[in-house]
Amino acid sequence: ERAPAAIRAAGAVGAAAGLPRDVLRGLGGMLSLLLFLSMQMATAYIDGYKSISCTSDGGECFLANDENACTTRAFLGNRTHMKFTGHARGVRFKNTKGVQLWDPQKDLEACDEADPIRCLKGQVLLVADTGNKRVVAIPTSGRKVKVTIATLPHSPQRLAMRPGSSKLYVSSYERIYSVDLAARNRAVRLEGTKWGHATGSQGWKGLCRSSNYLFYVGGKGVYRHNLRTRKSTLFIAGTSRTKWQDCEYHEKSKKLYVLSRMGYILTANKKGATQWFASVPSRCAPHAVGWLSA
């Protein structure tokens, strides 16, 4: 079984020229990471990317853009990048900060929380419509019929779920929520997680999952939440200089990858011991990482 082939870092710029070879790094022959901020654009300049989610074959990625209040779609094969959508259910997106692709199992659908017979089959893009305090689902192919799968008391920031799962995790600056897409979508506070802060510098941002844990990232540090015992512990400390933004977990090597807005990525083992992994241009203010392929 091959390890995931790449991680993609999304920053605050909308265009970068090519894929230089010197951004490729290796880890013990097992894992290579592809680090760059965006791809060459075939459309107008767009700024403010905050989240990214890619298909399992690495052929395309979806991005959340807060400053332009929309989602975009990037095809890596022909290096085109275009707007995907900027509204749902008659309401324009407002400060969109999170995206997550979901391939539901055959017996599951993405259904509207207020209209349970309004459902979507097949692959959907889940979008954190931050300013409207909702998470919506949009088909990635066919007619773009959209549903609101959850509304929250706080503004959603990022989204995370494991392939094959129906449990969606949502961060807000103040709290961490879970939404069971197989059980009428009710958003509930994830018991045992720590309080964040209403300000962006101290609130919760990125999320990532392992088989047993949910990791959540913010100004206070990186916390590891045991999904079985429902207890959260500080995994990596945070300071005013770290500015943790996002994370990804590699199941095979049991390592966590944590992105700092200051321009670097660290890895952490299961005990929380960290080491430097790679640099990202800090002038681009990187905000998100995501698996490019698995």
N, C-alpha and C positions, 0 to 999 in steps of 0.2 A: 504494500500500500504506500503510495507516494504521499509525502507531506504536502501541505498546501504550497502552491508554487509561488505565491506572491502576496504581499500586502500593499495596499494603495493608500497614499496619504493625500488628503484633500485640504487645500488651504484657502487663503483669502484672495487668490488671484484666479482669473478665468482662463488664462492661456499660458502655455509653456511650450517652448520650441523643442520638439522631439523627445526622444528617450535616450539620454546619454548613457554609455556603458558604465561610467564610473558610479552610477547610482545602484548598481547591482551588488549585493552583498551575499556571502554564504555563511551558513552556520553548520559546521561539522558535516558538510556534504548532504545534510538532510533538508535544510530549509533555506530558500533564498527569498529575499524580500525586495520588492520593486518599490522604490520611494520616489515619487514625484508629485507635484502639486495639482496638476490638471493636464488635460491633453490639448493638443493644438485645436483651436476652435474653428468650426466651419460656419459659425453664425456670429452674431454680435457679441461683443464683450459683456460678460456677466460676472459680477463680483459677489463675494460673501457666502462661500460654500461652508456648510456646517456638518454635513453627514453624508455618508456614501454607503451603498449596498450594491453588490455585484452578483451576477448570475454564477451558478456553480461551474460553468464551463469557461468563465472569464471573458466571454464575448461582449458583454455590455454591462454598464453600471448606471445606477440612478443616483442623483445627488439632490440634496435639499439646499435651497438658497434662501437665506433670510432677508437679505437686503432687497432682493427683487421679488420676494414672496411667491416663489414658484418651485417646481421640481424640474430637473433636466434629465435627459437621457443621452448617454454617450455610447457609441458603437466603436469598440476598440479596433475592429478589423479594418474599417475604412477611415477611422479617426474623425468621425463626425460627432457633433455634440449639439443638441437642440433642446428647446423647451419642451417639456412633457405636458404639464398642466399647471394652472395657477388658481383653480377654484374647485369647489365641490358642493353639491346640493344647493346651488344658487348663491353661495357665499364665497367671495374671493379669499384665498389664503392670506394669512397675515403673519409674517415673520416665521416662515417654515424652517424648522431646525433639525428634523429627524426623518429618515427614511429606512424602511426595512422590507426586503422582498420576502414574500411568504408563498410557499408551494404547499397548499393544504393537502392532506391525505384525501383519498377518494370520497370518503363519507363526510367531509367537512366543507363548509362554505364560509365566506365572509359575509355576515349578515348585519343589517342596520339595527342599532340598539333600540330605536323607537318603532321600527317596522320590521319585525323578524321574518316576514315573508319576502322582504326585499333583500336578496342574497346574490353573491357573486361566486361563480365556480372558476376553478383554475388559478393560475398564478396571479397574485395581486401585489401592488406596491402599497405598503402601509406608510402613511405620512403623518408626522406630528405637525399639525397646524397650530403652531405655538400660540399666536395671538388670539385665536378663537377657542382655545382650550379644548381641542378635540383631536381625535385620531381618526383619519379617514382611510378607506380602502379604494384602490383604483385598479381596474384590470390592466395588465401590461400589453394585452392584445385585444383586438376587437373594439366594439363600441365602448367608450369610456363612461359607463354607468357607474356612479360613485355612491358609496354608503358611508355613513358615520358609524364606526364600530364602537366608539367610546367617547364620552365627554368627561372631563376631569375638573376638580375644584382648583387645581393649579395648572399653570401653563406647561404643557409637555415639552421636553427638550430633545431627548434621544430615545431610540427604540432598540430592543434586543430580543432575539429569540433563537432557539436552536433549530436546525433543519429537522423536519418531521414533527415538531412540537406544535401544540395549539396555545401555549402559554406565552403571552407577550408581556415584556417588562418595559415600563415607561419611567423615565426620570423627569422630575421637575426640579427647579432650584430647591424647593422645600422638602419634597418627599419622593419616595420610590413607590411605584404602583405596579400591580400585576393585573392583566386582563386575560381571562380564559375565553378564547374564541370558540371553544366547544361548549360553553355554558352561559349563553346569553350575554356575553361580553361585559359583564359588570366589572368596572374598574374599582379595585380595592387597594388600600394602603398595604404594602408588603410588611407584614408583622416582623418586628425585630430590626428593621433598618433604621439608620440614624436620621435625625432631623438635619436638613441642610439650612440654607439661609436664602432669604429673598433676593439678595444681591448676587449678581453673576459671578463675582470674584470668589465667593464662598459657597455658592449653591452647587447642586449636583448637575453634572453634564453627561459624560459618556457612560455607556453600559456595555458589558460583555458577559457571555455565559460560558461556563464549563459544564461538565456533566453533573457536578454536585454543587457548584457555587455560582452566585451572581456577583460580579465585581462592579462597583459603581465609583465614579471618579469626580472629584471636585476640589475646591480650594483647601478643604480640610485634609485631603489626602485620598488614597485609594483604599476603599473598604472591601472586604470579602465577606459575603453573606452566605452562610450555610443554609441551603434550601430545605434541609431535613430538620435541623435543630432550630431554625429560625433565629439564629444569632449572628450579629455582625461584629467584626473585629477590624481594627486598623491594620491594613496590610502593608502599605507604603505611606510614610508620613508626607505631608504637604506643607510647603512654606510659600511665602510671597514670591519666591524665585522659581518654584517648580511649575506652577500654573498648569496642573494636569488637565488635559482636555478629553482624552478618549483612551480606549483600550481594546485589545483583541486577545483571545486565548487560543493557544495551539494545544489541542488535546493530546496528540501523540507525544510531544516532548514535555508536556505538563508545564509550559511556560506562558507567562503573561507578558504581553507587549503593551507598554504605556507610553502615550504621546504627550509631550509637553509643548505648550504654545511657544516656549522659549527656543524651540528648534532642535529637539533631540528625542530619540526613542530609547527607552530602557527595557531590558527584560528582567523578569523576576521569577525565581523558582518557587516551589511550593511552600517554602519557609519565608518568602518575602525578601530574600537576599537579591539585590539588584546589581546589574552591570550595564555599562553603556553598550548600545547596539548600533545606532546610526544617527547621523545628523540630518536635519531638514532645514532649509534656509529659514532662519528666524524672521527675516524681513517679510516673509509671506504669511506669518502668523498661522501655522498649521492648526487645524481644528479637529480632524477626524482621520481614523484609519479603518480599513476594512479589508477582508480577504478578497483578493481578486479572483482566485480560483481555489478549489478544494480537491 
